[in-house]
């Protein structure tokens, strides 16, 4: 049964009930062959309550009458590996909030094991799927015990608007077996992503870990003599490599950034039905060499939304059988990328078709057509020679 983690601000009682601290997973399955029995180990984390260690539970701590800009220390609380496998505690997270969640943004917490800081952040961060991971994982052999404390500081900006408010949530620790390495990818909202390809360097070559499923993660047991390795991720064609000491940190979380590619007309109004493209990185270990792939088709708002690793990409927009040249953007700095068309007006009313200079096919022309900014060749029905003109974004280009 989970206890609750209750907060009340300022002069109201502030109570911390840390409980229900469970493991990420444990294994109790059994396989039998004739008269031989093979039993997997168990992975269980417990806490001491009233002098006795209980599986997947945690002692309650109380804190009263906390004031703005005040710091307190909660604990210590003893934790024990009550299973048969060595484990490592790698994350703390919160869930099921009730009350005023804004209070969580006023509290800075610092988690320590045996006096060593493993996590610092706002309580509000613990509600985000991509956060709460320790900078140093706490390893416990079977029957080993560690002491955890939580230092908490209330922001000095917590004013009278937070009085007589409370917040209740479940707080949990997460653990895995020590020889397991897990890689994960999440989007900007903390939701897991499918289709990311992971691999690691074994000292001689890249070894595949696989592709993420709906959980956004892959777990694997790496060679025991491997202490430092490169972990590589490829998502939507962009590859990132990190060098990591897996003895100290074996849970890798990669995050994407949101990007919106949009097309608007010369009057600033959205244009649906255009196709946005993004270039794949040259080092992508797949069937591409830096070519462009479709990111999506603009919707009624003229937008294509996607999640990409936060790096540089080349973007193109295709509309009316013509495609712009690639433009480079770092999506961490430019989360919204806007293309704009220009209007083309035939003064004679005799233009019948056009194509992009340097390549393309003839396309029917209609008066005041919106085209992407580029050089185009225009053809007329009254015998006037073909005319080359440059379409300018946001402006009207007049032709014969």
SVG drawing of the C-alpha trace seen along z (x, -y; Angstrom):
<svg xmlns="http://www.w3.org/2000/svg" viewBox="-8 -44 47 79">
<polyline fill="none" stroke="black" stroke-width="0.4" points="0.0,0.0 1.3,-3.4 1.5,-6.2 1.1,-9.8 3.5,-12.7 1.7,-15.7 2.7,-19.4 1.2,-22.5 3.0,-25.8 4.2,-28.6 2.6,-28.6 0.5,-25.5 1.9,-22.1 4.2,-20.5 4.2,-16.7 6.3,-14.3 5.2,-10.8 7.7,-8.9 6.3,-5.5 5.5,-3.0 9.0,-3.2 9.0,-0.3 11.5,1.3 11.3,0.9 10.9,4.7 11.6,8.0 11.8,11.5 10.3,14.6 9.7,16.9 10.9,20.5 12.0,22.9 12.2,26.6 13.9,29.4 13.3,32.9 14.3,33.0 16.6,29.9 15.2,26.6 16.4,23.2 15.2,20.2 15.7,16.6 16.9,14.1 14.6,11.5 15.1,7.7 13.4,6.0 14.0,2.8 12.7,2.2 12.8,-0.4 12.9,-0.2 9.6,-1.0 9.4,-0.8 12.6,1.1 11.7,3.7 12.6,3.7 9.5,4.1 9.5,4.8 8.7,1.8 7.7,-0.4 9.3,-3.5 9.2,-5.2 7.1,-8.4 8.9,-11.6 7.2,-14.7 8.0,-18.4 6.0,-21.2 5.7,-25.0 8.2,-25.5 8.8,-29.1 9.9,-30.7 13.7,-30.6 14.0,-27.9 15.9,-24.6 15.2,-21.3 16.6,-17.8 14.3,-14.8 15.5,-11.5 17.7,-9.5 15.7,-6.6 17.3,-3.2 16.9,-1.2 17.9,2.4 18.3,4.7 15.9,7.5 16.3,9.5 18.9,12.0 20.3,9.9 22.6,6.8 20.7,3.7 21.2,0.0 18.8,-2.8 18.8,-5.2 15.8,-7.5 13.2,-9.2 9.9,-10.2 6.5,-11.5 3.0,-10.7 -0.8,-11.1 -0.8,-14.7 -3.8,-16.0 -4.1,-19.6 -2.1,-22.7 0.6,-21.3 2.2,-24.8 3.5,-24.2 5.9,-21.6 7.6,-24.4 8.5,-26.2 10.4,-23.3 14.0,-22.4 15.1,-18.9 18.4,-17.3 18.6,-13.5 21.6,-11.9 22.7,-8.4 25.2,-7.9 25.9,-11.7 26.6,-11.7 24.3,-13.9 22.7,-11.9 20.0,-14.3 19.1,-18.0 16.0,-19.6 12.6,-21.0 9.9,-18.7 7.9,-19.6 10.6,-18.0 9.8,-14.6 6.4,-14.6 8.2,-14.7 8.9,-11.4 12.3,-12.4 13.6,-13.8 14.5,-12.6 17.5,-10.4 20.4,-10.3 23.8,-11.6 25.3,-8.8 23.5,-5.5 23.4,-3.9 24.4,-0.2 23.4,2.3 24.4,5.9 21.9,8.4 21.2,7.6 23.2,4.3 21.8,1.2 22.1,-2.5 20.9,-5.6 18.9,-8.2 18.2,-11.8 16.2,-14.5 17.2,-18.1 14.4,-20.5 14.4,-24.2 11.4,-26.4 11.8,-29.2 12.0,-32.7 9.5,-33.8 6.8,-31.6 4.4,-34.4 1.0,-34.5 -0.8,-33.1 0.6,-29.7 -0.9,-29.8 -3.6,-27.3 -2.8,-25.1 -1.7,-21.5 -0.3,-19.0 -0.4,-15.2 1.5,-12.9 3.1,-9.4 6.9,-9.4 8.9,-6.4 12.4,-5.1 13.3,-3.0 15.9,-0.3 17.3,2.3 19.9,5.0 23.4,3.7 24.7,5.3 21.8,4.0 22.2,0.9 19.0,-0.8 18.7,-3.4 15.6,-5.5 14.3,-8.3 11.4,-10.7 9.8,-13.6 9.7,-17.1 6.6,-16.2 8.2,-13.2 6.4,-10.6 8.4,-7.6 9.1,-7.4 9.2,-4.4 11.6,-3.8 14.9,-5.1 17.9,-2.9 20.5,-2.3 24.0,-0.8 27.1,-0.7 30.9,-0.4 32.4,2.7 36.0,1.6 36.1,2.9 32.8,2.3 29.3,0.9 26.9,3.5 23.2,3.1 21.0,2.8 17.9,2.7 15.1,0.3 12.8,-1.2 9.2,0.0 6.2,-1.8 8.1,-2.0 10.8,-4.1 13.5,-2.0 15.8,0.9 17.5,2.8 20.6,5.0 23.3,6.7 26.6,5.5 29.9,7.4 31.1,7.3 34.6,6.1 33.2,3.0 33.6,0.0 33.4,-2.9 31.6,-2.8 30.1,-5.0 26.3,-4.8 24.8,-5.9 21.2,-6.9 19.6,-7.5 16.2,-9.1 14.6,-10.5 18.0,-10.2 20.1,-12.2 22.8,-10.3 24.2,-11.3 27.0,-9.6 27.9,-10.0 30.9,-8.6 29.8,-7.2 31.3,-5.4 28.7,-2.7 30.1,-1.7 28.7,-4.9 25.7,-5.6 23.9,-2.9 20.6,-4.6 20.8,-6.9 17.9,-9.2 17.8,-11.0 15.3,-13.8 13.9,-15.3 12.9,-18.9 9.6,-20.0 9.9,-21.7 7.1,-23.2 7.6,-23.8 5.0,-26.1 4.1,-27.7 2.2,-31.0 1.1,-32.9 2.1,-36.4 -0.7,-37.7 0.5,-35.7 -2.4,-33.2 -1.6,-29.5 -1.3,-27.3 -2.3,-23.6 -1.2,-20.7 2.5,-21.6 5.2,-19.0 8.0,-19.8 11.3,-17.9 14.2,-17.4 17.7,-16.1 19.1,-13.0 22.6,-13.3 25.4,-11.9 26.5,-9.4 23.0,-7.8 23.6,-4.0 20.8,-3.3 19.7,-3.5 20.4,-7.2 23.4,-9.4 22.2,-12.8 19.1,-12.9 15.9,-14.6 12.9,-12.7 9.4,-14.0 8.6,-15.3 4.9,-15.7 2.2,-17.7 1.0,-21.0 -2.4,-20.9 -5.1,-23.5 -2.9,-25.8 -0.1,-25.5 2.0,-23.5 3.9,-20.3 4.9,-19.3 7.6,-16.8 10.0,-15.8 13.7,-15.6 17.0,-15.4 18.0,-19.0 20.6,-19.6 21.2,-21.2 19.0,-20.1 18.4,-21.2 14.7,-21.9 12.9,-22.3 9.4,-23.1 7.6,-21.8 4.5,-23.4 3.0,-23.7 5.6,-21.2 8.5,-23.3 10.8,-22.8 13.0,-25.4 16.7,-24.9 17.6,-23.5 17.9,-26.0 19.9,-25.0 18.4,-25.5 19.3,-24.3 15.9,-23.4 16.9,-24.1 17.3,-27.7 14.6,-27.8 11.6,-25.7 9.4,-27.3 10.6,-27.5 8.5,-29.5 8.5,-29.5 6.5,-32.2 5.3,-32.3 5.0,-35.3 2.1,-36.2 2.6,-36.3 0.3,-38.5 0.2,-38.4 -0.5,-42.0 -1.6,-40.7 -3.6,-37.8 -2.0,-35.6 0.3,-33.5 -0.6,-29.8 2.1,-27.8 5.5,-28.0 8.3,-25.8 11.2,-26.3 14.4,-27.5 17.0,-24.9 14.6,-22.0 11.0,-21.0 7.9,-20.4 5.4,-22.8 2.6,-23.5 -0.7,-25.3 -0.7,-29.0 -3.6,-30.7 -3.8,-34.5 -2.3,-35.6 -0.9,-32.2 1.1,-31.8 4.6,-30.3 7.6,-29.6 10.5,-32.2 12.6,-31.1 13.4,-31.8 10.7,-30.6 10.1,-30.5 6.7,-31.7 5.0,-30.9 2.2,-32.9 -0.5,-32.2 -0.2,-35.4 3.2,-34.7 5.2,-36.7 8.6,-35.1 9.0,-33.0 9.9,-35.2 12.2,-34.5 11.2,-36.2 12.2,-35.7 9.3,-35.2 9.9,-37.1 8.4,-36.0 5.6,-38.3 5.6,-40.4 3.8,-40.6 5.8,-39.7 4.4,-41.2 5.0,-39.5 3.8,-40.1"/>
</svg>
